[in-house]
Amino acid sequence: MTTTVLPAPPTGDLFELRFSSTARGARLASHRVHTWGHRYGTEVNDTVRLIVGS
């Protein structure tokens, strides 16, 4: 599977990604915030994973 790496949105702009409320969606969201600098296992990354996976 190939993944396109998107840069983090500029400050002040609105940016939206939609993820399904599934384990796969939680993994994809976690990967996205990891690429933005919130590494796996950090509070931000864990929180995103919990919210999306619910």
mmCIF entry with sequence, helices, sheets and N, C-alpha, C, O atoms, coordinates in Angstrom:
data_MODEL
# 
_entry.id   MODEL 
# 
_entity.id                         1 
_entity.type                       polymer 
_entity.pdbx_number_of_molecules   1 
# 
_entity_poly.entity_id                      1 
_entity_poly.type                           'polypeptide(L)' 
_entity_poly.nstd_linkage                   no 
_entity_poly.nstd_monomer                   no 
_entity_poly.pdbx_seq_one_letter_code       MTTTVLPAPPTGDLFELRFSSTARGARLASHRVHTWGHRYGTEVNDTVRLIVGS 
_entity_poly.pdbx_seq_one_letter_code_can   MTTTVLPAPPTGDLFELRFSSTARGARLASHRVHTWGHRYGTEVNDTVRLIVGS 
_entity_poly.pdbx_strand_id                 A 
# 
loop_
_entity_poly_seq.entity_id 
_entity_poly_seq.num 
_entity_poly_seq.mon_id 
_entity_poly_seq.hetero 
1 1  MET n 
1 2  THR n 
1 3  THR n 
1 4  THR n 
1 5  VAL n 
1 6  LEU n 
1 7  PRO n 
1 8  ALA n 
1 9  PRO n 
1 10 PRO n 
1 11 THR n 
1 12 GLY n 
1 13 ASP n 
1 14 LEU n 
1 15 PHE n 
1 16 GLU n 
1 17 LEU n 
1 18 ARG n 
1 19 PHE n 
1 20 SER n 
1 21 SER n 
1 22 THR n 
1 23 ALA n 
1 24 ARG n 
1 25 GLY n 
1 26 ALA n 
1 27 ARG n 
1 28 LEU n 
1 29 ALA n 
1 30 SER n 
1 31 HIS n 
1 32 ARG n 
1 33 VAL n 
1 34 HIS n 
1 35 THR n 
1 36 TRP n 
1 37 GLY n 
1 38 HIS n 
1 39 ARG n 
1 40 TYR n 
1 41 GLY n 
1 42 THR n 
1 43 GLU n 
1 44 VAL n 
1 45 ASN n 
1 46 ASP n 
1 47 THR n 
1 48 VAL n 
1 49 ARG n 
1 50 LEU n 
1 51 ILE n 
1 52 VAL n 
1 53 GLY n 
1 54 SER n 
# 
_struct_asym.id          A 
_struct_asym.entity_id   1 
# 
loop_
_struct_conf.conf_type_id 
_struct_conf.id 
_struct_conf.pdbx_PDB_helix_id 
_struct_conf.beg_label_comp_id 
_struct_conf.beg_label_asym_id 
_struct_conf.beg_label_seq_id 
_struct_conf.pdbx_beg_PDB_ins_code 
_struct_conf.end_label_comp_id 
_struct_conf.end_label_asym_id 
_struct_conf.end_label_seq_id 
_struct_conf.pdbx_end_PDB_ins_code 
_struct_conf.beg_auth_comp_id 
_struct_conf.beg_auth_asym_id 
_struct_conf.beg_auth_seq_id 
_struct_conf.end_auth_comp_id 
_struct_conf.end_auth_asym_id 
_struct_conf.end_auth_seq_id 
_struct_conf.pdbx_PDB_helix_class 
_struct_conf.details 
_struct_conf.pdbx_PDB_helix_length 
HELX_P HELX_P1 AA1 ALA A 23 ? THR A 35 ? ALA A 23 THR A 35 1 ? 13 
HELX_P HELX_P2 AA2 GLU A 43 ? GLY A 53 ? GLU A 43 GLY A 53 1 ? 11 
# 
_struct_conf_type.id          HELX_P 
_struct_conf_type.criteria    ? 
_struct_conf_type.reference   ? 
# 
loop_
_atom_site.group_PDB 
_atom_site.id 
_atom_site.type_symbol 
_atom_site.label_atom_id 
_atom_site.label_alt_id 
_atom_site.label_comp_id 
_atom_site.label_asym_id 
_atom_site.label_entity_id 
_atom_site.label_seq_id 
_atom_site.pdbx_PDB_ins_code 
_atom_site.Cartn_x 
_atom_site.Cartn_y 
_atom_site.Cartn_z 
_atom_site.occupancy 
_atom_site.B_iso_or_equiv 
_atom_site.pdbx_formal_charge 
_atom_site.auth_seq_id 
_atom_site.auth_comp_id 
_atom_site.auth_asym_id 
_atom_site.auth_atom_id 
_atom_site.pdbx_PDB_model_num 
ATOM 1   N N  . MET A 1 1  ? 0.840   -1.166 0.000  1.00 0.00 ? 1  MET A N  1 
ATOM 2   C CA . MET A 1 1  ? 0.000   0.000  0.000  1.00 0.00 ? 1  MET A CA 1 
ATOM 3   C C  . MET A 1 1  ? 0.887   1.232  0.000  1.00 0.00 ? 1  MET A C  1 
ATOM 4   O O  . MET A 1 1  ? 1.815   1.324  0.804  1.00 0.00 ? 1  MET A O  1 
ATOM 5   N N  . THR A 1 2  ? 0.622   2.170  -0.880 1.00 0.00 ? 2  THR A N  1 
ATOM 6   C CA . THR A 1 2  ? 1.370   3.420  -0.889 1.00 0.00 ? 2  THR A CA 1 
ATOM 7   C C  . THR A 1 2  ? 0.591   4.474  -0.122 1.00 0.00 ? 2  THR A C  1 
ATOM 8   O O  . THR A 1 2  ? -0.640  4.490  -0.136 1.00 0.00 ? 2  THR A O  1 
ATOM 9   N N  . THR A 1 3  ? 1.316   5.344  0.538  1.00 0.00 ? 3  THR A N  1 
ATOM 10  C CA . THR A 1 3  ? 0.715   6.396  1.341  1.00 0.00 ? 3  THR A CA 1 
ATOM 11  C C  . THR A 1 3  ? 1.228   7.736  0.864  1.00 0.00 ? 3  THR A C  1 
ATOM 12  O O  . THR A 1 3  ? 2.434   7.918  0.694  1.00 0.00 ? 3  THR A O  1 
ATOM 13  N N  . THR A 1 4  ? 0.333   8.665  0.648  1.00 0.00 ? 4  THR A N  1 
ATOM 14  C CA . THR A 1 4  ? 0.720   10.017 0.293  1.00 0.00 ? 4  THR A CA 1 
ATOM 15  C C  . THR A 1 4  ? 0.900   10.813 1.570  1.00 0.00 ? 4  THR A C  1 
ATOM 16  O O  . THR A 1 4  ? -0.004  10.867 2.404  1.00 0.00 ? 4  THR A O  1 
ATOM 17  N N  . VAL A 1 5  ? 2.050   11.425 1.728  1.00 0.00 ? 5  VAL A N  1 
ATOM 18  C CA . VAL A 1 5  ? 2.322   12.210 2.921  1.00 0.00 ? 5  VAL A CA 1 
ATOM 19  C C  . VAL A 1 5  ? 1.863   13.636 2.665  1.00 0.00 ? 5  VAL A C  1 
ATOM 20  O O  . VAL A 1 5  ? 2.331   14.293 1.735  1.00 0.00 ? 5  VAL A O  1 
ATOM 21  N N  . LEU A 1 6  ? 0.942   14.110 3.500  1.00 0.00 ? 6  LEU A N  1 
ATOM 22  C CA . LEU A 1 6  ? 0.443   15.469 3.396  1.00 0.00 ? 6  LEU A CA 1 
ATOM 23  C C  . LEU A 1 6  ? 1.096   16.330 4.467  1.00 0.00 ? 6  LEU A C  1 
ATOM 24  O O  . LEU A 1 6  ? 1.286   15.872 5.594  1.00 0.00 ? 6  LEU A O  1 
ATOM 25  N N  . PRO A 1 7  ? 1.437   17.553 4.137  1.00 0.00 ? 7  PRO A N  1 
ATOM 26  C CA . PRO A 1 7  ? 2.007   18.437 5.159  1.00 0.00 ? 7  PRO A CA 1 
ATOM 27  C C  . PRO A 1 7  ? 0.938   18.868 6.152  1.00 0.00 ? 7  PRO A C  1 
ATOM 28  O O  . PRO A 1 7  ? -0.256  18.803 5.858  1.00 0.00 ? 7  PRO A O  1 
ATOM 29  N N  . ALA A 1 8  ? 1.368   19.305 7.324  1.00 0.00 ? 8  ALA A N  1 
ATOM 30  C CA . ALA A 1 8  ? 0.433   19.827 8.314  1.00 0.00 ? 8  ALA A CA 1 
ATOM 31  C C  . ALA A 1 8  ? -0.191  21.102 7.770  1.00 0.00 ? 8  ALA A C  1 
ATOM 32  O O  . ALA A 1 8  ? 0.451   21.839 7.021  1.00 0.00 ? 8  ALA A O  1 
ATOM 33  N N  . PRO A 1 9  ? -1.446  21.369 8.145  1.00 0.00 ? 9  PRO A N  1 
ATOM 34  C CA . PRO A 1 9  ? -2.092  22.571 7.639  1.00 0.00 ? 9  PRO A CA 1 
ATOM 35  C C  . PRO A 1 9  ? -1.451  23.829 8.223  1.00 0.00 ? 9  PRO A C  1 
ATOM 36  O O  . PRO A 1 9  ? -1.014  23.826 9.374  1.00 0.00 ? 9  PRO A O  1 
ATOM 37  N N  . PRO A 1 10 ? -1.394  24.900 7.436  1.00 0.00 ? 10 PRO A N  1 
ATOM 38  C CA . PRO A 1 10 ? -0.865  26.157 7.965  1.00 0.00 ? 10 PRO A CA 1 
ATOM 39  C C  . PRO A 1 10 ? -1.735  26.670 9.113  1.00 0.00 ? 10 PRO A C  1 
ATOM 40  O O  . PRO A 1 10 ? -2.939  26.417 9.149  1.00 0.00 ? 10 PRO A O  1 
ATOM 41  N N  . THR A 1 11 ? -1.127  27.381 10.032 1.00 0.00 ? 11 THR A N  1 
ATOM 42  C CA . THR A 1 11 ? -1.849  27.926 11.181 1.00 0.00 ? 11 THR A CA 1 
ATOM 43  C C  . THR A 1 11 ? -2.945  28.874 10.710 1.00 0.00 ? 11 THR A C  1 
ATOM 44  O O  . THR A 1 11 ? -2.719  29.708 9.833  1.00 0.00 ? 11 THR A O  1 
ATOM 45  N N  . GLY A 1 12 ? -4.122  28.744 11.290 1.00 0.00 ? 12 GLY A N  1 
ATOM 46  C CA . GLY A 1 12 ? -5.231  29.623 10.974 1.00 0.00 ? 12 GLY A CA 1 
ATOM 47  C C  . GLY A 1 12 ? -6.128  29.119 9.859  1.00 0.00 ? 12 GLY A C  1 
ATOM 48  O O  . GLY A 1 12 ? -7.226  29.646 9.675  1.00 0.00 ? 12 GLY A O  1 
ATOM 49  N N  . ASP A 1 13 ? -5.702  28.126 9.117  1.00 0.00 ? 13 ASP A N  1 
ATOM 50  C CA . ASP A 1 13 ? -6.529  27.578 8.052  1.00 0.00 ? 13 ASP A CA 1 
ATOM 51  C C  . ASP A 1 13 ? -7.345  26.403 8.587  1.00 0.00 ? 13 ASP A C  1 
ATOM 52  O O  . ASP A 1 13 ? -6.951  25.742 9.548  1.00 0.00 ? 13 ASP A O  1 
ATOM 53  N N  . LEU A 1 14 ? -8.452  26.163 7.970  1.00 0.00 ? 14 LEU A N  1 
ATOM 54  C CA . LEU A 1 14 ? -9.291  25.027 8.322  1.00 0.00 ? 14 LEU A CA 1 
ATOM 55  C C  . LEU A 1 14 ? -8.848  23.831 7.495  1.00 0.00 ? 14 LEU A C  1 
ATOM 56  O O  . LEU A 1 14 ? -8.651  23.939 6.285  1.00 0.00 ? 14 LEU A O  1 
ATOM 57  N N  . PHE A 1 15 ? -8.695  22.697 8.155  1.00 0.00 ? 15 PHE A N  1 
ATOM 58  C CA . PHE A 1 15 ? -8.287  21.483 7.476  1.00 0.00 ? 15 PHE A CA 1 
ATOM 59  C C  . PHE A 1 15 ? -9.101  20.342 8.041  1.00 0.00 ? 15 PHE A C  1 
ATOM 60  O O  . PHE A 1 15 ? -9.238  20.220 9.258  1.00 0.00 ? 15 PHE A O  1 
ATOM 61  N N  . GLU A 1 16 ? -9.638  19.511 7.182  1.00 0.00 ? 16 GLU A N  1 
ATOM 62  C CA . GLU A 1 16 ? -10.509 18.441 7.639  1.00 0.00 ? 16 GLU A CA 1 
ATOM 63  C C  . GLU A 1 16 ? -10.162 17.139 6.941  1.00 0.00 ? 16 GLU A C  1 
ATOM 64  O O  . GLU A 1 16 ? -9.999  17.101 5.721  1.00 0.00 ? 16 GLU A O  1 
ATOM 65  N N  . LEU A 1 17 ? -10.050 16.076 7.717  1.00 0.00 ? 17 LEU A N  1 
ATOM 66  C CA . LEU A 1 17 ? -9.915  14.717 7.200  1.00 0.00 ? 17 LEU A CA 1 
ATOM 67  C C  . LEU A 1 17 ? -11.000 13.887 7.860  1.00 0.00 ? 17 LEU A C  1 
ATOM 68  O O  . LEU A 1 17 ? -11.318 14.094 9.031  1.00 0.00 ? 17 LEU A O  1 
ATOM 69  N N  . ARG A 1 18 ? -11.559 12.968 7.133  1.00 0.00 ? 18 ARG A N  1 
ATOM 70  C CA . ARG A 1 18 ? -12.598 12.099 7.700  1.00 0.00 ? 18 ARG A CA 1 
ATOM 71  C C  . ARG A 1 18 ? -12.066 10.678 7.786  1.00 0.00 ? 18 ARG A C  1 
ATOM 72  O O  . ARG A 1 18 ? -11.481 10.152 6.839  1.00 0.00 ? 18 ARG A O  1 
ATOM 73  N N  . PHE A 1 19 ? -12.284 10.072 8.945  1.00 0.00 ? 19 PHE A N  1 
ATOM 74  C CA . PHE A 1 19 ? -11.878 8.691  9.185  1.00 0.00 ? 19 PHE A CA 1 
ATOM 75  C C  . PHE A 1 19 ? -13.089 7.917  9.686  1.00 0.00 ? 19 PHE A C  1 
ATOM 76  O O  . PHE A 1 19 ? -13.913 8.446  10.432 1.00 0.00 ? 19 PHE A O  1 
ATOM 77  N N  . SER A 1 20 ? -13.185 6.675  9.272  1.00 0.00 ? 20 SER A N  1 
ATOM 78  C CA . SER A 1 20 ? -14.291 5.852  9.749  1.00 0.00 ? 20 SER A CA 1 
ATOM 79  C C  . SER A 1 20 ? -14.063 5.487  11.214 1.00 0.00 ? 20 SER A C  1 
ATOM 80  O O  . SER A 1 20 ? -12.925 5.409  11.677 1.00 0.00 ? 20 SER A O  1 
ATOM 81  N N  . SER A 1 21 ? -15.146 5.269  11.922 1.00 0.00 ? 21 SER A N  1 
ATOM 82  C CA . SER A 1 21 ? -15.090 4.917  13.340 1.00 0.00 ? 21 SER A CA 1 
ATOM 83  C C  . SER A 1 21 ? -14.809 3.427  13.496 1.00 0.00 ? 21 SER A C  1 
ATOM 84  O O  . SER A 1 21 ? -15.637 2.673  14.006 1.00 0.00 ? 21 SER A O  1 
ATOM 85  N N  . THR A 1 22 ? -13.634 3.023  13.049 1.00 0.00 ? 22 THR A N  1 
ATOM 86  C CA . THR A 1 22 ? -13.228 1.621  13.081 1.00 0.00 ? 22 THR A CA 1 
ATOM 87  C C  . THR A 1 22 ? -11.781 1.552  13.561 1.00 0.00 ? 22 THR A C  1 
ATOM 88  O O  . THR A 1 22 ? -11.114 2.577  13.701 1.00 0.00 ? 22 THR A O  1 
ATOM 89  N N  . ALA A 1 23 ? -11.315 0.359  13.805 1.00 0.00 ? 23 ALA A N  1 
ATOM 90  C CA . ALA A 1 23 ? -9.911  0.186  14.192 1.00 0.00 ? 23 ALA A CA 1 
ATOM 91  C C  . ALA A 1 23 ? -8.992  0.682  13.073 1.00 0.00 ? 23 ALA A C  1 
ATOM 92  O O  . ALA A 1 23 ? -7.954  1.286  13.344 1.00 0.00 ? 23 ALA A O  1 
ATOM 93  N N  . ARG A 1 24 ? -9.370  0.430  11.827 1.00 0.00 ? 24 ARG A N  1 
ATOM 94  C CA . ARG A 1 24 ? -8.555  0.900  10.694 1.00 0.00 ? 24 ARG A CA 1 
ATOM 95  C C  . ARG A 1 24 ? -8.533  2.419  10.637 1.00 0.00 ? 24 ARG A C  1 
ATOM 96  O O  . ARG A 1 24 ? -7.477  3.013  10.418 1.00 0.00 ? 24 ARG A O  1 
ATOM 97  N N  . GLY A 1 25 ? -9.685  3.059  10.831 1.00 0.00 ? 25 GLY A N  1 
ATOM 98  C CA . GLY A 1 25 ? -9.750  4.515  10.836 1.00 0.00 ? 25 GLY A CA 1 
ATOM 99  C C  . GLY A 1 25 ? -8.885  5.105  11.935 1.00 0.00 ? 25 GLY A C  1 
ATOM 100 O O  . GLY A 1 25 ? -8.223  6.122  11.730 1.00 0.00 ? 25 GLY A O  1 
ATOM 101 N N  . ALA A 1 26 ? -8.887  4.465  13.111 1.00 0.00 ? 26 ALA A N  1 
ATOM 102 C CA . ALA A 1 26 ? -8.061  4.928  14.231 1.00 0.00 ? 26 ALA A CA 1 
ATOM 103 C C  . ALA A 1 26 ? -6.580  4.807  13.882 1.00 0.00 ? 26 ALA A C  1 
ATOM 104 O O  . ALA A 1 26 ? -5.796  5.698  14.210 1.00 0.00 ? 26 ALA A O  1 
ATOM 105 N N  . ARG A 1 27 ? -6.188  3.723  13.225 1.00 0.00 ? 27 ARG A N  1 
ATOM 106 C CA . ARG A 1 27 ? -4.785  3.560  12.822 1.00 0.00 ? 27 ARG A CA 1 
ATOM 107 C C  . ARG A 1 27 ? -4.386  4.620  11.806 1.00 0.00 ? 27 ARG A C  1 
ATOM 108 O O  . ARG A 1 27 ? -3.301  5.195  11.901 1.00 0.00 ? 27 ARG A O  1 
ATOM 109 N N  . LEU A 1 28 ? -5.256  4.884  10.833 1.00 0.00 ? 28 LEU A N  1 
ATOM 110 C CA . LEU A 1 28 ? -4.958  5.893  9.821  1.00 0.00 ? 28 LEU A CA 1 
ATOM 111 C C  . LEU A 1 28 ? -4.844  7.286  10.436 1.00 0.00 ? 28 LEU A C  1 
ATOM 112 O O  . LEU A 1 28 ? -3.946  8.048  10.076 1.00 0.00 ? 28 LEU A O  1 
ATOM 113 N N  . ALA A 1 29 ? -5.738  7.623  11.351 1.00 0.00 ? 29 ALA A N  1 
ATOM 114 C CA . ALA A 1 29 ? -5.680  8.928  12.019 1.00 0.00 ? 29 ALA A CA 1 
ATOM 115 C C  . ALA A 1 29 ? -4.421  9.043  12.858 1.00 0.00 ? 29 ALA A C  1 
ATOM 116 O O  . ALA A 1 29 ? -3.775  10.091 12.874 1.00 0.00 ? 29 ALA A O  1 
ATOM 117 N N  . SER A 1 30 ? -4.071  7.970  13.554 1.00 0.00 ? 30 SER A N  1 
ATOM 118 C CA . SER A 1 30 ? -2.859  7.955  14.370 1.00 0.00 ? 30 SER A CA 1 
ATOM 119 C C  . SER A 1 30 ? -1.625  8.153  13.500 1.00 0.00 ? 30 SER A C  1 
ATOM 120 O O  . SER A 1 30 ? -0.706  8.882  13.872 1.00 0.00 ? 30 SER A O  1 
ATOM 121 N N  . HIS A 1 31 ? -1.608  7.509  12.351 1.00 0.00 ? 31 HIS A N  1 
ATOM 122 C CA . HIS A 1 31 ? -0.481  7.665  11.424 1.00 0.00 ? 31 HIS A CA 1 
ATOM 123 C C  . HIS A 1 31 ? -0.394  9.107  10.922 1.00 0.00 ? 31 HIS A C  1 
ATOM 124 O O  . HIS A 1 31 ? 0.698   9.666  10.815 1.00 0.00 ? 31 HIS A O  1 
ATOM 125 N N  . ARG A 1 32 ? -1.537  9.703  10.617 1.00 0.00 ? 32 ARG A N  1 
ATOM 126 C CA . ARG A 1 32 ? -1.550  11.080 10.111 1.00 0.00 ? 32 ARG A CA 1 
ATOM 127 C C  . ARG A 1 32 ? -0.961  12.047 11.147 1.00 0.00 ? 32 ARG A C  1 
ATOM 128 O O  . ARG A 1 32 ? -0.095  12.854 10.808 1.00 0.00 ? 32 ARG A O  1 
ATOM 129 N N  . VAL A 1 33 ? -1.417  11.978 12.399 1.00 0.00 ? 33 VAL A N  1 
ATOM 130 C CA . VAL A 1 33 ? -0.879  12.915 13.400 1.00 0.00 ? 33 VAL A CA 1 
ATOM 131 C C  . VAL A 1 33 ? 0.581   12.590 13.726 1.00 0.00 ? 33 VAL A C  1 
ATOM 132 O O  . VAL A 1 33 ? 1.333   13.474 14.137 1.00 0.00 ? 33 VAL A O  1 
ATOM 133 N N  . HIS A 1 34 ? 0.984   11.332 13.547 1.00 0.00 ? 34 HIS A N  1 
ATOM 134 C CA . HIS A 1 34 ? 2.393   10.975 13.718 1.00 0.00 ? 34 HIS A CA 1 
ATOM 135 C C  . HIS A 1 34 ? 3.247   11.705 12.679 1.00 0.00 ? 34 HIS A C  1 
ATOM 136 O O  . HIS A 1 34 ? 4.322   12.209 13.006 1.00 0.00 ? 34 HIS A O  1 
ATOM 137 N N  . THR A 1 35 ? 2.778   11.765 11.434 1.00 0.00 ? 35 THR A N  1 
ATOM 138 C CA . THR A 1 35 ? 3.538   12.456 10.397 1.00 0.00 ? 35 THR A CA 1 
ATOM 139 C C  . THR A 1 35 ? 3.580   13.961 10.633 1.00 0.00 ? 35 THR A C  1 
ATOM 140 O O  . THR A 1 35 ? 4.450   14.646 10.094 1.00 0.00 ? 35 THR A O  1 
ATOM 141 N N  . TRP A 1 36 ? 2.649   14.484 11.435 1.00 0.00 ? 36 TRP A N  1 
ATOM 142 C CA . TRP A 1 36 ? 2.648   15.909 11.768 1.00 0.00 ? 36 TRP A CA 1 
ATOM 143 C C  . TRP A 1 36 ? 3.498   16.201 12.997 1.00 0.00 ? 36 TRP A C  1 
ATOM 144 O O  . TRP A 1 36 ? 3.555   17.346 13.446 1.00 0.00 ? 36 TRP A O  1 
ATOM 145 N N  . GLY A 1 37 ? 4.162   15.185 13.550 1.00 0.00 ? 37 GLY A N  1 
ATOM 146 C CA . GLY A 1 37 ? 5.082   15.413 14.653 1.00 0.00 ? 37 GLY A CA 1 
ATOM 147 C C  . GLY A 1 37 ? 4.597   14.962 16.017 1.00 0.00 ? 37 GLY A C  1 
ATOM 148 O O  . GLY A 1 37 ? 5.333   15.083 16.996 1.00 0.00 ? 37 GLY A O  1 
ATOM 149 N N  . HIS A 1 38 ? 3.385   14.448 16.108 1.00 0.00 ? 38 HIS A N  1 
ATOM 150 C CA . HIS A 1 38 ? 2.870   13.924 17.378 1.00 0.00 ? 38 HIS A CA 1 
ATOM 151 C C  . HIS A 1 38 ? 3.110   12.418 17.367 1.00 0.00 ? 38 HIS A C  1 
ATOM 152 O O  . HIS A 1 38 ? 2.256   11.648 16.928 1.00 0.00 ? 38 HIS A O  1 
ATOM 153 N N  . ARG A 1 39 ? 4.253   12.015 17.844 1.00 0.00 ? 39 ARG A N  1 
ATOM 154 C CA . ARG A 1 39 ? 4.713   10.629 17.731 1.00 0.00 ? 39 ARG A CA 1 
ATOM 155 C C  . ARG A 1 39 ? 3.772   9.642  18.407 1.00 0.00 ? 39 ARG A C  1 
ATOM 156 O O  . ARG A 1 39 ? 3.008   9.996  19.305 1.00 0.00 ? 39 ARG A O  1 
ATOM 157 N N  . TYR A 1 40 ? 3.849   8.381  17.947 1.00 0.00 ? 40 TYR A N  1 
ATOM 158 C CA . TYR A 1 40 ? 3.065   7.307  18.553 1.00 0.00 ? 40 TYR A CA 1 
ATOM 159 C C  . TYR A 1 40 ? 3.351   7.251  20.047 1.00 0.00 ? 40 TYR A C  1 
ATOM 160 O O  . TYR A 1 40 ? 4.500   7.380  20.469 1.00 0.00 ? 40 TYR A O  1 
ATOM 161 N N  . GLY A 1 41 ? 2.313   7.060  20.843 1.00 0.00 ? 41 GLY A N  1 
ATOM 162 C CA . GLY A 1 41 ? 2.475   6.947  22.291 1.00 0.00 ? 41 GLY A CA 1 
ATOM 163 C C  . GLY A 1 41 ? 2.392   8.277  23.017 1.00 0.00 ? 41 GLY A C  1 
ATOM 164 O O  . GLY A 1 41 ? 2.405   8.304  24.248 1.00 0.00 ? 41 GLY A O  1 
ATOM 165 N N  . THR A 1 42 ? 2.306   9.405  22.271 1.00 0.00 ? 42 THR A N  1 
ATOM 166 C CA . THR A 1 42 ? 2.149   10.692 22.946 1.00 0.00 ? 42 THR A CA 1 
ATOM 167 C C  . THR A 1 42 ? 0.678   10.893 23.290 1.00 0.00 ? 42 THR A C  1 
ATOM 168 O O  . THR A 1 42 ? -0.195  10.199 22.768 1.00 0.00 ? 42 THR A O  1 
ATOM 169 N N  . GLU A 1 43 ? 0.417   11.844 24.170 1.00 0.00 ? 43 GLU A N  1 
ATOM 170 C CA . GLU A 1 43 ? -0.960  12.097 24.599 1.00 0.00 ? 43 GLU A CA 1 
ATOM 171 C C  . GLU A 1 43 ? -1.856  12.489 23.414 1.00 0.00 ? 43 GLU A C  1 
ATOM 172 O O  . GLU A 1 43 ? -2.983  12.007 23.304 1.00 0.00 ? 43 GLU A O  1 
ATOM 173 N N  . VAL A 1 44 ? -1.366  13.345 22.546 1.00 0.00 ? 44 VAL A N  1 
ATOM 174 C CA . VAL A 1 44 ? -2.160  13.782 21.389 1.00 0.00 ? 44 VAL A CA 1 
ATOM 175 C C  . VAL A 1 44 ? -2.492  12.597 20.490 1.00 0.00 ? 44 VAL A C  1 
ATOM 176 O O  . VAL A 1 44 ? -3.645  12.421 20.095 1.00 0.00 ? 44 VAL A O  1 
ATOM 177 N N  . ASN A 1 45 ? -1.505  11.797 20.171 1.00 0.00 ? 45 ASN A N  1 
ATOM 178 C CA . ASN A 1 45 ? -1.716  10.661 19.278 1.00 0.00 ? 45 ASN A CA 1 
ATOM 179 C C  . ASN A 1 45 ? -2.677  9.649  19.904 1.00 0.00 ? 45 ASN A C  1 
ATOM 180 O O  . ASN A 1 45 ? -3.582  9.157  19.229 1.00 0.00 ? 45 ASN A O  1 
ATOM 181 N N  . ASP A 1 46 ? -2.489  9.340  21.170 1.00 0.00 ? 46 ASP A N  1 
ATOM 182 C CA . ASP A 1 46 ? -3.383  8.390  21.846 1.00 0.00 ? 46 ASP A CA 1 
ATOM 183 C C  . ASP A 1 46 ? -4.821  8.904  21.889 1.00 0.00 ? 46 ASP A C  1 
ATOM 184 O O  . ASP A 1 46 ? -5.766  8.135  21.713 1.00 0.00 ? 46 ASP A O  1 
ATOM 185 N N  . THR A 1 47 ? -4.982  10.210 22.125 1.00 0.00 ? 47 THR A N  1 
ATOM 186 C CA . THR A 1 47 ? -6.311  10.799 22.189 1.00 0.00 ? 47 THR A CA 1 
ATOM 187 C C  . THR A 1 47 ? -7.009  10.724 20.837 1.00 0.00 ? 47 THR A C  1 
ATOM 188 O O  . THR A 1 47 ? -8.188  10.376 20.762 1.00 0.00 ? 47 THR A O  1 
ATOM 189 N N  . VAL A 1 48 ? -6.289  11.048 19.776 1.00 0.00 ? 48 VAL A N  1 
ATOM 190 C CA . VAL A 1 48 ? -6.866  10.960 18.434 1.00 0.00 ? 48 VAL A CA 1 
ATOM 191 C C  . VAL A 1 48 ? -7.306  9.532  18.147 1.00 0.00 ? 48 VAL A C  1 
ATOM 192 O O  . VAL A 1 48 ? -8.389  9.302  17.611 1.00 0.00 ? 48 VAL A O  1 
ATOM 193 N N  . ARG A 1 49 ? -6.469  8.590  18.504 1.00 0.00 ? 49 ARG A N  1 
ATOM 194 C CA . ARG A 1 49 ? -6.786  7.174  18.256 1.00 0.00 ? 49 ARG A CA 1 
ATOM 195 C C  . ARG A 1 49 ? -8.048  6.748  19.011 1.00 0.00 ? 49 ARG A C  1 
ATOM 196 O O  . ARG A 1 49 ? -8.877  6.017  18.469 1.00 0.00 ? 49 ARG A O  1 
ATOM 197 N N  . LEU A 1 50 ? -8.193  7.202  20.254 1.00 0.00 ? 50 LEU A N  1 
ATOM 198 C CA . LEU A 1 50 ? -9.378  6.866  21.043 1.00 0.00 ? 50 LEU A CA 1 
ATOM 199 C C  . LEU A 1 50 ? -10.642 7.501  20.483 1.00 0.00 ? 50 LEU A C  1 
ATOM 200 O O  . LEU A 1 50 ? -11.689 6.858  20.416 1.00 0.00 ? 50 LEU A O  1 
ATOM 201 N N  . ILE A 1 51 ? -10.542 8.764  20.080 1.00 0.00 ? 51 ILE A N  1 
ATOM 202 C CA . ILE A 1 51 ? -11.725 9.460  19.566 1.00 0.00 ? 51 ILE A CA 1 
ATOM 203 C C  . ILE A 1 51 ? -12.178 8.852  18.248 1.00 0.00 ? 51 ILE A C  1 
ATOM 204 O O  . ILE A 1 51 ? -13.369 8.596  18.069 1.00 0.00 ? 51 ILE A O  1 
ATOM 205 N N  . VAL A 1 52 ? -11.267 8.618  17.335 1.00 0.00 ? 52 VAL A N  1 
ATOM 206 C CA . VAL A 1 52 ? -11.644 8.073  16.024 1.00 0.00 ? 52 VAL A CA 1 
ATOM 207 C C  . VAL A 1 52 ? -12.143 6.645  16.143 1.00 0.00 ? 52 VAL A C  1 
ATOM 208 O O  . VAL A 1 52 ? -13.078 6.259  15.441 1.00 0.00 ? 52 VAL A O  1 
ATOM 209 N N  . GLY A 1 53 ? -11.545 5.865  17.004 1.00 0.00 ? 53 GLY A N  1 
ATOM 210 C CA . GLY A 1 53 ? -11.932 4.466  17.134 1.00 0.00 ? 53 GLY A CA 1 
ATOM 211 C C  . GLY A 1 53 ? -13.224 4.232  17.888 1.00 0.00 ? 53 GLY A C  1 
ATOM 212 O O  . GLY A 1 53 ? -13.697 3.097  17.954 1.00 0.00 ? 53 GLY A O  1 
ATOM 213 N N  . SER A 1 54 ? -13.808 5.274  18.458 1.00 0.00 ? 54 SER A N  1 
ATOM 214 C CA . SER A 1 54 ? -15.036 5.122  19.247 1.00 0.00 ? 54 SER A CA 1 
ATOM 215 C C  . SER A 1 54 ? -16.275 5.042  18.392 1.00 0.00 ? 54 SER A C  1 
ATOM 216 O O  . SER A 1 54 ? -17.381 4.914  18.919 1.00 0.00 ? 54 SER A O  1 
# 
